[in-house]
Amino acid sequence: MALCMDCKKELTRLDQNAYRKFVNRGSTSFLCKTCLAKKLGVEEALLDRKIEDFRRQGCSLFM
């Protein structure tokens, strides 16, 4: 069970893979999507849209 580095929330696979895509592909510690959005200075909805775009493009992290 992986936990968010900031808020200690239990992470989903999507949380982990979003962190890998937007920050560091080889990371072994992660932020949840909410904390990641805060760190990047964007709204969480933007991350959701980008994830959906990557999914449509066939990105293996979001299949």
All heavy atoms as TSV, in Angstrom:
chain	resi	resn	atom	element	x	y	z
A	1	MET	N	N	0.848	-1.169	0.000
A	1	MET	CA	C	0.000	0.000	0.000
A	1	MET	C	C	0.903	1.244	0.000
A	1	MET	O	O	1.695	1.450	0.910
A	1	MET	CB	C	-0.917	-0.019	1.216
A	1	MET	CG	C	-1.677	1.260	1.410
A	1	MET	SD	S	-2.781	1.263	2.840
A	1	MET	CE	C	-1.638	1.431	4.171
A	2	ALA	N	N	0.763	2.050	-1.010
A	2	ALA	CA	C	1.530	3.296	-1.118
A	2	ALA	C	C	0.691	4.451	-0.573
A	2	ALA	O	O	-0.528	4.486	-0.748
A	2	ALA	CB	C	1.900	3.553	-2.565
A	3	LEU	N	N	1.380	5.391	0.082
A	3	LEU	CA	C	0.718	6.556	0.647
A	3	LEU	C	C	1.291	7.825	0.033
A	3	LEU	O	O	2.469	7.889	-0.306
A	3	LEU	CB	C	0.915	6.605	2.165
A	3	LEU	CG	C	0.384	5.431	2.965
A	3	LEU	CD1	C	0.749	5.597	4.437
A	3	LEU	CD2	C	-1.109	5.276	2.791
A	4	CYS	N	N	0.451	8.855	-0.075
A	4	CYS	CA	C	0.875	10.163	-0.560
A	4	CYS	C	C	1.967	10.704	0.358
A	4	CYS	O	O	1.852	10.622	1.579
A	4	CYS	CB	C	-0.320	11.110	-0.585
A	4	CYS	SG	S	0.107	12.815	-1.044
A	5	MET	N	N	3.018	11.253	-0.244
A	5	MET	CA	C	4.130	11.812	0.539
A	5	MET	C	C	3.695	13.000	1.394
A	5	MET	O	O	4.306	13.267	2.425
A	5	MET	CB	C	5.259	12.268	-0.389
A	5	MET	CG	C	5.946	11.151	-1.118
A	5	MET	SD	S	7.328	11.742	-2.123
A	5	MET	CE	C	6.477	12.570	-3.481
A	6	ASP	N	N	2.651	13.733	0.981
A	6	ASP	CA	C	2.214	14.925	1.720
A	6	ASP	C	C	1.088	14.628	2.698
A	6	ASP	O	O	1.231	14.827	3.895
A	6	ASP	CB	C	1.770	16.032	0.769
A	6	ASP	CG	C	2.942	16.772	0.147
A	6	ASP	OD1	O	4.090	16.537	0.533
A	6	ASP	OD2	O	2.690	17.601	-0.750
A	7	CYS	N	N	-0.033	14.142	2.183
A	7	CYS	CA	C	-1.228	14.013	3.031
A	7	CYS	C	C	-1.433	12.612	3.606
A	7	CYS	O	O	-2.336	12.405	4.397
A	7	CYS	CB	C	-2.468	14.458	2.256
A	7	CYS	SG	S	-2.974	13.313	0.938
A	8	LYS	N	N	-0.605	11.657	3.178
A	8	LYS	CA	C	-0.640	10.268	3.673
A	8	LYS	C	C	-1.896	9.500	3.262
A	8	LYS	O	O	-2.182	8.437	3.811
A	8	LYS	CB	C	-0.471	10.194	5.196
A	8	LYS	CG	C	0.734	10.939	5.720
A	8	LYS	CD	C	2.013	10.457	5.086
A	8	LYS	CE	C	3.203	11.198	5.693
A	8	LYS	NZ	N	4.287	11.375	4.763
A	9	LYS	N	N	-2.648	10.016	2.295
A	9	LYS	CA	C	-3.812	9.318	1.757
A	9	LYS	C	C	-3.337	8.075	0.998
A	9	LYS	O	O	-2.283	8.087	0.366
A	9	LYS	CB	C	-4.557	10.263	0.811
A	9	LYS	CG	C	-5.701	9.658	0.048
A	9	LYS	CD	C	-6.311	10.705	-0.882
A	9	LYS	CE	C	-6.862	10.029	-2.109
A	9	LYS	NZ	N	-7.307	10.984	-3.107
A	10	GLU	N	N	-4.133	6.992	1.066
A	10	GLU	CA	C	-3.811	5.793	0.302
A	10	GLU	C	C	-3.932	6.102	-1.197
A	10	GLU	O	O	-4.901	6.730	-1.629
A	10	GLU	CB	C	-4.752	4.652	0.687
A	10	GLU	CG	C	-4.368	3.337	0.057
A	10	GLU	CD	C	-5.189	2.169	0.567
A	10	GLU	OE1	O	-5.778	2.263	1.661
A	10	GLU	OE2	O	-5.243	1.162	-0.151
A	11	LEU	N	N	-2.945	5.688	-1.959
A	11	LEU	CA	C	-2.901	6.021	-3.384
A	11	LEU	C	C	-3.522	4.948	-4.254
A	11	LEU	O	O	-3.414	3.753	-3.965
A	11	LEU	CB	C	-1.440	6.217	-3.824
A	11	LEU	CG	C	-0.693	7.342	-3.139
A	11	LEU	CD1	C	0.775	7.300	-3.513
A	11	LEU	CD2	C	-1.290	8.685	-3.513
A	12	THR	N	N	-4.133	5.402	-5.327
A	12	THR	CA	C	-4.628	4.485	-6.345
A	12	THR	C	C	-3.537	4.299	-7.388
A	12	THR	O	O	-2.550	5.051	-7.422
A	12	THR	CB	C	-5.882	5.046	-7.047
A	12	THR	OG1	O	-5.498	6.216	-7.773
A	12	THR	CG2	C	-6.980	5.377	-6.047
A	13	ARG	N	N	-3.710	3.348	-8.248
A	13	ARG	CA	C	-2.771	3.150	-9.354
A	13	ARG	C	C	-2.741	4.390	-10.248
A	13	ARG	O	O	-1.691	4.800	-10.731
A	13	ARG	CB	C	-3.192	1.909	-10.147
A	13	ARG	CG	C	-2.220	1.526	-11.208
A	13	ARG	CD	C	-2.547	0.163	-11.782
A	13	ARG	NE	N	-1.731	-0.047	-12.956
A	13	ARG	CZ	C	-2.118	-0.694	-14.010
A	13	ARG	NH1	N	-3.318	-1.235	-14.044
A	13	ARG	NH2	N	-1.321	-0.847	-15.039
A	14	LEU	N	N	-3.896	5.008	-10.450
A	14	LEU	CA	C	-3.973	6.226	-11.251
A	14	LEU	C	C	-3.143	7.353	-10.624
A	14	LEU	O	O	-2.417	8.053	-11.330
A	14	LEU	CB	C	-5.427	6.677	-11.420
A	14	LEU	CG	C	-5.633	7.949	-12.237
A	14	LEU	CD1	C	-5.242	7.715	-13.695
A	14	LEU	CD2	C	-7.065	8.418	-12.147
A	15	ASP	N	N	-3.233	7.504	-9.302
A	15	ASP	CA	C	-2.417	8.511	-8.609
A	15	ASP	C	C	-0.933	8.275	-8.874
A	15	ASP	O	O	-0.195	9.201	-9.232
A	15	ASP	CB	C	-2.636	8.452	-7.084
A	15	ASP	CG	C	-3.994	8.929	-6.619
A	15	ASP	OD1	O	-4.542	9.867	-7.233
A	15	ASP	OD2	O	-4.491	8.372	-5.628
A	16	GLN	N	N	-0.507	7.043	-8.700
A	16	GLN	CA	C	0.902	6.703	-8.877
A	16	GLN	C	C	1.358	6.940	-10.317
A	16	GLN	O	O	2.428	7.512	-10.549
A	16	GLN	CB	C	1.145	5.254	-8.485
A	16	GLN	CG	C	0.933	5.005	-7.011
A	16	GLN	CD	C	1.029	3.549	-6.647
A	16	GLN	OE1	O	1.803	2.800	-7.233
A	16	GLN	NE2	N	0.242	3.129	-5.673
A	17	ASN	N	N	0.549	6.527	-11.269
A	17	ASN	CA	C	0.934	6.679	-12.665
A	17	ASN	C	C	0.875	8.131	-13.133
A	17	ASN	O	O	1.671	8.540	-13.974
A	17	ASN	CB	C	0.100	5.760	-13.557
A	17	ASN	CG	C	0.512	4.313	-13.373
A	17	ASN	OD1	O	1.614	4.018	-12.921
A	17	ASN	ND2	N	-0.359	3.400	-13.727
A	18	ALA	N	N	-0.028	8.918	-12.582
A	18	ALA	CA	C	-0.059	10.343	-12.914
A	18	ALA	C	C	1.230	10.998	-12.428
A	18	ALA	O	O	1.846	11.796	-13.149
A	18	ALA	CB	C	-1.281	11.018	-12.282
A	19	TYR	N	N	1.663	10.641	-11.226
A	19	TYR	CA	C	2.915	11.194	-10.708
A	19	TYR	C	C	4.076	10.780	-11.609
A	19	TYR	O	O	4.939	11.596	-11.938
A	19	TYR	CB	C	3.153	10.724	-9.270
A	19	TYR	CG	C	4.301	11.425	-8.606
A	19	TYR	CD1	C	4.111	12.653	-7.981
A	19	TYR	CD2	C	5.576	10.884	-8.612
A	19	TYR	CE1	C	5.163	13.323	-7.380
A	19	TYR	CE2	C	6.634	11.539	-8.013
A	19	TYR	CZ	C	6.418	12.759	-7.402
A	19	TYR	OH	O	7.468	13.423	-6.814
A	20	ARG	N	N	4.082	9.526	-12.025
A	20	ARG	CA	C	5.137	9.054	-12.930
A	20	ARG	C	C	5.133	9.832	-14.246
A	20	ARG	O	O	6.185	10.179	-14.774
A	20	ARG	CB	C	4.967	7.572	-13.207
A	20	ARG	CG	C	5.363	6.683	-12.064
A	20	ARG	CD	C	5.250	5.212	-12.436
A	20	ARG	NE	N	5.706	4.380	-11.345
A	20	ARG	CZ	C	4.925	3.536	-10.677
A	20	ARG	NH1	N	3.662	3.391	-11.011
A	20	ARG	NH2	N	5.423	2.821	-9.701
A	21	LYS	N	N	3.977	10.093	-14.780
A	21	LYS	CA	C	3.873	10.781	-16.071
A	21	LYS	C	C	4.288	12.246	-15.962
A	21	LYS	O	O	5.007	12.752	-16.815
A	21	LYS	CB	C	2.433	10.681	-16.600
A	21	LYS	CG	C	2.215	11.294	-17.956
A	21	LYS	CD	C	2.916	10.488	-19.032
A	21	LYS	CE	C	2.556	10.978	-20.414
A	21	LYS	NZ	N	3.221	10.187	-21.452
A	22	PHE	N	N	3.834	12.928	-14.933
A	22	PHE	CA	C	4.040	14.369	-14.835
A	22	PHE	C	C	5.319	14.780	-14.097
A	22	PHE	O	O	5.763	15.915	-14.244
A	22	PHE	CB	C	2.835	15.037	-14.172
A	22	PHE	CG	C	1.572	14.891	-14.958
A	22	PHE	CD1	C	0.492	14.192	-14.448
A	22	PHE	CD2	C	1.449	15.443	-16.223
A	22	PHE	CE1	C	-0.683	14.056	-15.176
A	22	PHE	CE2	C	0.285	15.311	-16.962
A	22	PHE	CZ	C	-0.779	14.613	-16.434
A	23	VAL	N	N	5.905	13.867	-13.309
A	23	VAL	CA	C	7.058	14.251	-12.498
A	23	VAL	C	C	8.286	13.389	-12.795
A	23	VAL	O	O	9.310	13.902	-13.210
A	23	VAL	CB	C	6.728	14.196	-10.984
A	23	VAL	CG1	C	7.937	14.574	-10.149
A	23	VAL	CG2	C	5.550	15.113	-10.667
A	24	ASN	N	N	8.179	12.082	-12.565
A	24	ASN	CA	C	9.356	11.220	-12.685
A	24	ASN	C	C	8.927	9.785	-12.986
A	24	ASN	O	O	8.362	9.119	-12.115
A	24	ASN	CB	C	10.172	11.270	-11.390
A	24	ASN	CG	C	11.397	10.403	-11.418
A	24	ASN	OD1	O	11.651	9.656	-12.361
A	24	ASN	ND2	N	12.179	10.483	-10.355
A	25	ARG	N	N	9.215	9.330	-14.177
A	25	ARG	CA	C	8.788	8.000	-14.616
A	25	ARG	C	C	9.306	6.891	-13.696
A	25	ARG	O	O	8.664	5.871	-13.514
A	25	ARG	CB	C	9.279	7.783	-16.065
A	25	ARG	CG	C	8.841	6.524	-16.721
A	25	ARG	CD	C	7.462	6.667	-17.267
A	25	ARG	NE	N	7.106	5.485	-18.045
A	25	ARG	CZ	C	6.239	5.475	-19.002
A	25	ARG	NH1	N	5.627	6.588	-19.344
A	25	ARG	NH2	N	5.940	4.389	-19.634
A	26	GLY	N	N	10.465	7.079	-13.097
A	26	GLY	CA	C	11.053	6.039	-12.260
A	26	GLY	C	C	10.796	6.183	-10.776
A	26	GLY	O	O	11.405	5.478	-9.971
A	27	SER	N	N	9.905	7.059	-10.395
A	27	SER	CA	C	9.663	7.338	-8.989
A	27	SER	C	C	9.120	6.120	-8.241
A	27	SER	O	O	8.379	5.307	-8.791
A	27	SER	CB	C	8.674	8.489	-8.852
A	27	SER	OG	O	8.557	8.845	-7.503
A	28	THR	N	N	9.496	6.026	-6.973
A	28	THR	CA	C	8.962	4.972	-6.103
A	28	THR	C	C	8.166	5.565	-4.938
A	28	THR	O	O	7.631	4.828	-4.123
A	28	THR	CB	C	10.100	4.091	-5.547
A	28	THR	OG1	O	11.029	4.917	-4.861
A	28	THR	CG2	C	10.798	3.339	-6.679
A	29	SER	N	N	8.103	6.885	-4.847
A	29	SER	CA	C	7.242	7.563	-3.874
A	29	SER	C	C	6.432	8.600	-4.643
A	29	SER	O	O	6.891	9.112	-5.662
A	29	SER	CB	C	8.049	8.205	-2.744
A	29	SER	OG	O	9.032	9.055	-3.266
A	30	PHE	N	N	5.221	8.863	-4.154
A	30	PHE	CA	C	4.254	9.584	-4.968
A	30	PHE	C	C	3.440	10.596	-4.169
A	30	PHE	O	O	3.382	10.536	-2.947
A	30	PHE	CB	C	3.270	8.583	-5.596
A	30	PHE	CG	C	3.940	7.423	-6.256
A	30	PHE	CD1	C	4.123	6.227	-5.591
A	30	PHE	CD2	C	4.413	7.527	-7.551
A	30	PHE	CE1	C	4.741	5.152	-6.196
A	30	PHE	CE2	C	5.042	6.469	-8.177
A	30	PHE	CZ	C	5.205	5.276	-7.491
A	31	LEU	N	N	2.775	11.480	-4.917
A	31	LEU	CA	C	1.753	12.364	-4.377
A	31	LEU	C	C	0.404	11.919	-4.932
A	31	LEU	O	O	0.331	11.454	-6.075
A	31	LEU	CB	C	2.000	13.809	-4.809
A	31	LEU	CG	C	3.255	14.493	-4.285
A	31	LEU	CD1	C	3.438	15.844	-4.973
A	31	LEU	CD2	C	3.205	14.654	-2.783
A	32	CYS	N	N	-0.661	12.093	-4.146
A	32	CYS	CA	C	-2.000	11.845	-4.677
A	32	CYS	C	C	-2.289	12.922	-5.726
A	32	CYS	O	O	-1.573	13.917	-5.831
A	32	CYS	CB	C	-3.034	11.872	-3.550
A	32	CYS	SG	S	-3.297	13.485	-2.800
A	33	LYS	N	N	-3.311	12.713	-6.492
A	33	LYS	CA	C	-3.638	13.646	-7.575
A	33	LYS	C	C	-3.911	15.053	-7.047
A	33	LYS	O	O	-3.507	16.041	-7.659
A	33	LYS	CB	C	-4.830	13.109	-8.376
A	33	LYS	CG	C	-4.930	13.671	-9.760
A	33	LYS	CD	C	-5.939	12.931	-10.628
A	33	LYS	CE	C	-7.220	12.643	-9.926
A	33	LYS	NZ	N	-8.326	12.313	-10.775
A	34	THR	N	N	-4.551	15.165	-5.899
A	34	THR	CA	C	-4.846	16.468	-5.308
A	34	THR	C	C	-3.562	17.199	-4.919
A	34	THR	O	O	-3.375	18.372	-5.265
A	34	THR	CB	C	-5.761	16.301	-4.074
A	34	THR	OG1	O	-6.965	15.639	-4.480
A	34	THR	CG2	C	-6.088	17.640	-3.452
A	35	CYS	N	N	-2.652	16.513	-4.248
A	35	CYS	CA	C	-1.382	17.131	-3.841
A	35	CYS	C	C	-0.497	17.403	-5.057
A	35	CYS	O	O	0.218	18.407	-5.091
A	35	CYS	CB	C	-0.663	16.247	-2.832
A	35	CYS	SG	S	-1.483	16.159	-1.217
A	36	LEU	N	N	-0.554	16.532	-6.051
A	36	LEU	CA	C	0.212	16.739	-7.281
A	36	LEU	C	C	-0.252	18.008	-7.984
A	36	LEU	O	O	0.564	18.824	-8.419
A	36	LEU	CB	C	0.079	15.532	-8.207
A	36	LEU	CG	C	0.775	15.640	-9.563
A	36	LEU	CD1	C	2.269	15.862	-9.404
A	36	LEU	CD2	C	0.500	14.397	-10.394
A	37	ALA	N	N	-1.557	18.205	-8.068
A	37	ALA	CA	C	-2.090	19.413	-8.703
A	37	ALA	C	C	-1.607	20.662	-7.956
A	37	ALA	O	O	-1.195	21.638	-8.586
A	37	ALA	CB	C	-3.616	19.364	-8.736
A	38	LYS	N	N	-1.620	20.610	-6.632
A	38	LYS	CA	C	-1.134	21.741	-5.842
A	38	LYS	C	C	0.342	22.002	-6.111
A	38	LYS	O	O	0.754	23.138	-6.293
A	38	LYS	CB	C	-1.347	21.482	-4.349
A	38	LYS	CG	C	-2.787	21.590	-3.914
A	38	LYS	CD	C	-2.912	21.289	-2.430
A	38	LYS	CE	C	-4.366	21.133	-2.041
A	38	LYS	NZ	N	-4.514	20.655	-0.653
A	39	LYS	N	N	1.143	20.934	-6.137
A	39	LYS	CA	C	2.580	21.076	-6.386
A	39	LYS	C	C	2.851	21.694	-7.757
A	39	LYS	O	O	3.735	22.522	-7.914
A	39	LYS	CB	C	3.265	19.716	-6.285
A	39	LYS	CG	C	4.734	19.771	-6.669
A	39	LYS	CD	C	5.370	18.398	-6.698
A	39	LYS	CE	C	6.720	18.508	-7.338
A	39	LYS	NZ	N	7.789	17.928	-6.609
A	40	LEU	N	N	2.067	21.284	-8.769
A	40	LEU	CA	C	2.258	21.779	-10.125
A	40	LEU	C	C	1.592	23.133	-10.352
A	40	LEU	O	O	1.789	23.757	-11.393
A	40	LEU	CB	C	1.728	20.756	-11.139
A	40	LEU	CG	C	2.443	19.400	-11.143
A	40	LEU	CD1	C	1.743	18.454	-12.116
A	40	LEU	CD2	C	3.915	19.552	-11.492
A	41	GLY	N	N	0.767	23.575	-9.397
A	41	GLY	CA	C	0.100	24.866	-9.513
A	41	GLY	C	C	-1.015	24.884	-10.539
A	41	GLY	O	O	-1.249	25.903	-11.191
A	42	VAL	N	N	-1.706	23.739	-10.669
A	42	VAL	CA	C	-2.822	23.633	-11.607
A	42	VAL	C	C	-4.034	23.067	-10.883
A	42	VAL	O	O	-3.917	22.540	-9.776
A	42	VAL	CB	C	-2.467	22.733	-12.821
A	42	VAL	CG1	C	-1.290	23.303	-13.591
A	42	VAL	CG2	C	-2.197	21.306	-12.396
A	43	GLU	N	N	-5.188	23.160	-11.534
A	43	GLU	CA	C	-6.387	22.562	-10.966
A	43	GLU	C	C	-6.388	21.065	-11.231
A	43	GLU	O	O	-5.882	20.600	-12.252
A	43	GLU	CB	C	-7.628	23.199	-11.574
A	43	GLU	CG	C	-7.801	24.648	-11.183
A	43	GLU	CD	C	-9.083	25.251	-11.736
A	43	GLU	OE1	O	-9.961	24.483	-12.188
A	43	GLU	OE2	O	-9.193	26.474	-11.704
A	44	GLU	N	N	-6.970	20.323	-10.315
A	44	GLU	CA	C	-7.050	18.871	-10.466
A	44	GLU	C	C	-7.797	18.486	-11.742
A	44	GLU	O	O	-7.465	17.489	-12.391
A	44	GLU	CB	C	-7.729	18.273	-9.233
A	44	GLU	CG	C	-7.540	16.796	-9.096
A	44	GLU	CD	C	-8.053	16.260	-7.769
A	44	GLU	OE1	O	-8.190	17.031	-6.793
A	44	GLU	OE2	O	-8.314	15.054	-7.721
A	45	ALA	N	N	-8.769	19.291	-12.138
A	45	ALA	CA	C	-9.529	19.020	-13.362
A	45	ALA	C	C	-8.626	19.027	-14.595
A	45	ALA	O	O	-8.846	18.262	-15.534
A	45	ALA	CB	C	-10.658	20.031	-13.523
A	46	LEU	N	N	-7.604	19.885	-14.584
A	46	LEU	CA	C	-6.664	19.909	-15.708
A	46	LEU	C	C	-5.890	18.594	-15.772
A	46	LEU	O	O	-5.696	18.039	-16.858
A	46	LEU	CB	C	-5.701	21.088	-15.592
A	46	LEU	CG	C	-4.615	21.158	-16.669
A	46	LEU	CD1	C	-5.236	21.286	-18.060
A	46	LEU	CD2	C	-3.660	22.297	-16.406
A	47	LEU	N	N	-5.462	18.088	-14.634
A	47	LEU	CA	C	-4.783	16.792	-14.629
A	47	LEU	C	C	-5.697	15.704	-15.175
A	47	LEU	O	O	-5.262	14.858	-15.957
A	47	LEU	CB	C	-4.326	16.417	-13.214
A	47	LEU	CG	C	-3.204	17.243	-12.601
A	47	LEU	CD1	C	-2.851	16.696	-11.230
A	47	LEU	CD2	C	-1.993	17.295	-13.493
A	48	ASP	N	N	-6.970	15.735	-14.778
A	48	ASP	CA	C	-7.928	14.752	-15.281
A	48	ASP	C	C	-8.049	14.828	-16.799
A	48	ASP	O	O	-8.077	13.798	-17.474
A	48	ASP	CB	C	-9.310	14.954	-14.646
A	48	ASP	CG	C	-9.330	14.597	-13.172
A	48	ASP	OD1	O	-8.511	13.755	-12.739
A	48	ASP	OD2	O	-10.172	15.167	-12.449
A	49	ARG	N	N	-8.109	16.039	-17.337
A	49	ARG	CA	C	-8.208	16.196	-18.797
A	49	ARG	C	C	-6.950	15.692	-19.490
A	49	ARG	O	O	-7.026	15.011	-20.519
A	49	ARG	CB	C	-8.469	17.653	-19.168
A	49	ARG	CG	C	-9.876	18.132	-18.835
A	49	ARG	CD	C	-10.215	19.480	-19.456
A	49	ARG	NE	N	-9.307	20.553	-19.081
A	49	ARG	CZ	C	-9.450	21.329	-18.004
A	49	ARG	NH1	N	-10.471	21.135	-17.186
A	49	ARG	NH2	N	-8.594	22.294	-17.748
A	50	LYS	N	N	-5.781	16.003	-18.936
A	50	LYS	CA	C	-4.524	15.550	-19.532
A	50	LYS	C	C	-4.415	14.024	-19.466
A	50	LYS	O	O	-3.979	13.388	-20.421
A	50	LYS	CB	C	-3.323	16.193	-18.832
A	50	LYS	CG	C	-3.264	17.694	-18.971
A	50	LYS	CD	C	-3.359	18.155	-20.406
A	50	LYS	CE	C	-2.036	18.215	-21.083
A	50	LYS	NZ	N	-2.121	18.652	-22.481
A	51	ILE	N	N	-4.821	13.436	-18.356
A	51	ILE	CA	C	-4.803	11.971	-18.229
A	51	ILE	C	C	-5.700	11.349	-19.284
A	51	ILE	O	O	-5.332	10.369	-19.933
A	51	ILE	CB	C	-5.218	11.547	-16.807
A	51	ILE	CG1	C	-4.097	11.899	-15.825
A	51	ILE	CG2	C	-5.577	10.076	-16.744
A	51	ILE	CD1	C	-4.489	11.804	-14.362
A	52	GLU	N	N	-6.877	11.915	-19.472
A	52	GLU	CA	C	-7.798	11.400	-20.492
A	52	GLU	C	C	-7.188	11.546	-21.881
A	52	GLU	O	O	-7.311	10.644	-22.711
A	52	GLU	CB	C	-9.147	12.109	-20.397
A	52	GLU	CG	C	-10.260	11.408	-21.123
A	52	GLU	CD	C	-10.423	9.944	-20.729
A	52	GLU	OE1	O	-10.373	9.612	-19.535
A	52	GLU	OE2	O	-10.599	9.109	-21.643
A	53	ASP	N	N	-6.522	12.656	-22.156
A	53	ASP	CA	C	-5.831	12.837	-23.440
A	53	ASP	C	C	-4.771	11.760	-23.638
A	53	ASP	O	O	-4.685	11.152	-24.705
A	53	ASP	CB	C	-5.149	14.215	-23.528
A	53	ASP	CG	C	-6.127	15.363	-23.676
A	53	ASP	OD1	O	-7.306	15.111	-24.016
A	53	ASP	OD2	O	-5.708	16.517	-23.440
A	54	PHE	N	N	-3.957	11.527	-22.610
A	54	PHE	CA	C	-2.916	10.497	-22.708
A	54	PHE	C	C	-3.526	9.109	-22.895
A	54	PHE	O	O	-3.001	8.287	-23.644
A	54	PHE	CB	C	-2.017	10.505	-21.477
A	54	PHE	CG	C	-1.117	11.713	-21.388
A	54	PHE	CD1	C	-1.088	12.491	-20.249
A	54	PHE	CD2	C	-0.300	12.079	-22.442
A	54	PHE	CE1	C	-0.260	13.599	-20.154
A	54	PHE	CE2	C	0.529	13.193	-22.368
A	54	PHE	CZ	C	0.551	13.957	-21.220
A	55	ARG	N	N	-4.644	8.858	-22.228
A	55	ARG	CA	C	-5.335	7.566	-22.369
A	55	ARG	C	C	-5.789	7.372	-23.817
A	55	ARG	O	O	-5.595	6.303	-24.399
A	55	ARG	CB	C	-6.523	7.518	-21.411
A	55	ARG	CG	C	-7.227	6.179	-21.389
A	55	ARG	CD	C	-8.328	6.151	-20.352
A	55	ARG	NE	N	-7.720	5.961	-19.032
A	55	ARG	CZ	C	-8.109	6.542	-17.914
A	55	ARG	NH1	N	-9.123	7.375	-17.932
A	55	ARG	NH2	N	-7.499	6.307	-16.783
A	56	ARG	N	N	-6.359	8.421	-24.405
A	56	ARG	CA	C	-6.809	8.334	-25.810
A	56	ARG	C	C	-5.638	8.135	-26.770
A	56	ARG	O	O	-5.781	7.510	-27.813
A	56	ARG	CB	C	-7.587	9.589	-26.195
A	56	ARG	CG	C	-9.036	9.582	-25.734
A	56	ARG	CD	C	-9.855	10.667	-26.414
A	56	ARG	NE	N	-9.394	12.001	-26.088
A	56	ARG	CZ	C	-9.812	12.725	-25.061
A	56	ARG	NH1	N	-10.709	12.242	-24.246
A	56	ARG	NH2	N	-9.350	13.941	-24.861
A	57	GLN	N	N	-4.469	8.675	-26.408
A	57	GLN	CA	C	-3.277	8.529	-27.235
A	57	GLN	C	C	-2.631	7.155	-27.069
A	57	GLN	O	O	-1.675	6.832	-27.783
A	57	GLN	CB	C	-2.252	9.614	-26.902
A	57	GLN	CG	C	-2.697	10.996	-27.262
A	57	GLN	CD	C	-1.772	12.068	-26.696
A	57	GLN	OE1	O	-0.691	11.788	-26.204
A	57	GLN	NE2	N	-2.223	13.318	-26.746
A	58	GLY	N	N	-3.135	6.370	-26.117
A	58	GLY	CA	C	-2.614	5.024	-25.920
A	58	GLY	C	C	-1.481	4.905	-24.908
A	58	GLY	O	O	-0.774	3.904	-24.900
A	59	CYS	N	N	-1.311	5.902	-24.055
A	59	CYS	CA	C	-0.262	5.851	-23.037
A	59	CYS	C	C	-0.484	4.639	-22.126
A	59	CYS	O	O	-1.551	4.488	-21.534
A	59	CYS	CB	C	-0.252	7.143	-22.219
A	59	CYS	SG	S	0.986	7.141	-20.908
A	60	SER	N	N	0.525	3.805	-22.023
A	60	SER	CA	C	0.393	2.562	-21.248
A	60	SER	C	C	0.195	2.804	-19.749
A	60	SER	O	O	-0.298	1.923	-19.049
A	60	SER	CB	C	1.627	1.677	-21.473
A	60	SER	OG	O	2.791	2.343	-21.024
A	61	LEU	N	N	0.553	3.971	-19.255
A	61	LEU	CA	C	0.346	4.268	-17.834
A	61	LEU	C	C	-1.127	4.408	-17.480
A	61	LEU	O	O	-1.507	4.235	-16.321
A	61	LEU	CB	C	1.076	5.568	-17.455
A	61	LEU	CG	C	2.593	5.514	-17.420
A	61	LEU	CD1	C	3.151	6.914	-17.216
A	61	LEU	CD2	C	3.074	4.593	-16.325
A	62	PHE	N	N	-1.957	4.718	-18.456
A	62	PHE	CA	C	-3.372	4.997	-18.179
A	62	PHE	C	C	-4.320	4.042	-18.868
A	62	PHE	O	O	-5.485	4.348	-19.058
A	62	PHE	CB	C	-3.680	6.451	-18.559
A	62	PHE	CG	C	-2.821	7.434	-17.835
A	62	PHE	CD1	C	-1.910	8.218	-18.517
A	62	PHE	CD2	C	-2.900	7.562	-16.455
A	62	PHE	CE1	C	-1.090	9.123	-17.844
A	62	PHE	CE2	C	-2.080	8.460	-15.770
A	62	PHE	CZ	C	-1.180	9.247	-16.473
A	63	MET	N	N	-3.858	2.879	-19.221
A	63	MET	CA	C	-4.736	1.882	-19.857
A	63	MET	C	C	-5.434	1.025	-18.842
A	63	MET	O	O	-5.150	0.904	-17.742
A	63	MET	CB	C	-3.949	0.990	-20.804
A	63	MET	CG	C	-3.456	1.751	-21.999
A	63	MET	SD	S	-4.681	2.862	-22.562
A	63	MET	CE	C	-4.787	2.688	-24.221
